[in-house]
Amino acid sequence: MVKIKCVYWTDEIGGETEKLETEAFSYGFTFGPHGEWEMVIAKEDKEMKKNELVNIKINEINLPPKAIALPCIIMRHALGVVVSLATIGEPKKVEERRVLNEVIFQPICDGVVNKGELLGLVNVFYAAIERRLARGAAEKWLMERLRF
């Protein structure tokens, strides 16, 4: 276990931030050969300039509990590539349902993305979470209990 501070946007990307102090554990996961592709579709028109990252609102992508989402790195739009999936608000655990509604887009040339255009794909994998204690944590836990 380690104490961490998660910094997140409360209202919009680049807007106000807050910090959530919590305890976190490293743990593994497994996933099988089944997954899904979800389309990342622009929900707004957005002007952009080459090499200047821009956030774009997208049609909502619902992630069920224990789903892992990764952007597909194959470029699907002529102006650039989705480099990150984004959410606003307090971070949620992987065991909870989450909604993706914005992306960070890396333009490779100047132009305009229009509402309804395909920006990319998201790989969605369903995982089984393995709640293993991180290396050294089991020994520490045992030593604390055996002290008494």
N, C-alpha and C positions, 0 to 999 in steps of 0.2 A: 504494500500500500504506500502511496505517496500523496502528499497534499499538493494540489494544483490550483491554479487560478485560470479559469476559462474566460477569455475576453470575447464579448459578442456584441453585435449591433442590436439596439433595441427598437429602432424605427425604420432604418433603411441602410443599405450598404454605403459606407462612408459617413454615416450619421453619428448619432450619439452611441456611446459604448457603455457597457457595464461589465463588472467582474463578478464571477460566481466562484467562490472558494468551495472546494469539495475534495473528497478523497477518491482516488482512482487506483485501479489495479490493472496490471498487464495480464491479459488472458488470451487464449487462442480461440480459434474457430475452425470449423470444417465446413465445406460445402461440396455438394455433389455436382454431377454433370448438368443439372437442370438450372436454367436461368432464363431471363427475359430481356428483351430490348425494349426500352421506352423511348419514344421520339421526343426530342427537345425542340419545341416549336415556339417561335417568338410570339409574345403577347402584345408587343408594342413596336412601333417604328423607332429606330435608333440610328442616329448619324454617328459615324466613327472616323477616326484618323489612324493611319498606319502606325503600328507599334504602341498605341495608347490603349491600355486595358479599359474595357467598358463593361458595366453590368447591364444585363438585359433581362427584363421580366419575361417569364415563360408560362405556358399553360401548365397548371399544376401537375406534378408527378407524385402520386401517393406511394409511399414506401411502407409496406406492412412491417410489423415487428420482426426483428431478426433478419431484416434484409440489408444487404450491403450494396451500395450504389457506387459505381465507378464510371467516369466519363469514358466513352469509347474514343480513342485518340485518332481515329481516322477522320480526316477533314471532310465535313459534309456540306459546308457552305463556302462559296467562292471567296468571300471576304476574310475568312479566318477560321479559328477553331475554338471550341469550348474548352477552357483550361480548368474550370472548377465549377462545381455545383454549390449553390449557396442557399442559406435560409436566414431568416431574421428572427430574433428572439432567443430566449434561453435555450441552451443546448439540450437535446433530448438523448436518452440512452438508446442504444441499438435495439433494446428489447421493446421500445415504444414505437408507435406509428409516427411517421414523419412525413412532412410535405416539402417537396422541392418546388420553389416558385421563382427562382432567379439563378442566372449563371454569370460567371465572369468570362468574357469573350476576348480573345486576342486577335485583333485585326491584322492582316498582312498587307492591306492596302486601304486607301480611303474609300468611303462609300456609305450606303444606307442599307440597314437590315429592315425589312418590312414585316409587319404583323402577318403571321401565318406561315412564314418561311421556316424550313427545317434548318436548325443550327447544328444539330448533331444527334447522337444517340447516347443513352445511358445503359450500361450493363447492370442488371439487377440480379444478384445472387442471393439465394436463401441459405442462411447459415445456421449451424448448430453451435451455440456458444459453449466453450469448454471453460468452466470456472476453475482453472488450475491456479494454484498459488505460484507467483513468479519465483524464479530461482532464488534461493536464499530466504524467501519469506516463510517457507514451511519450517526451516531450521530455527528462524527467529521466533516464530510462533511457539514451537515446542520448547525452546529454552525459556521463554517467558512463563510458560505454564509449569515447567519442571522446577522453577526457582522456589516455589512455595511448598 
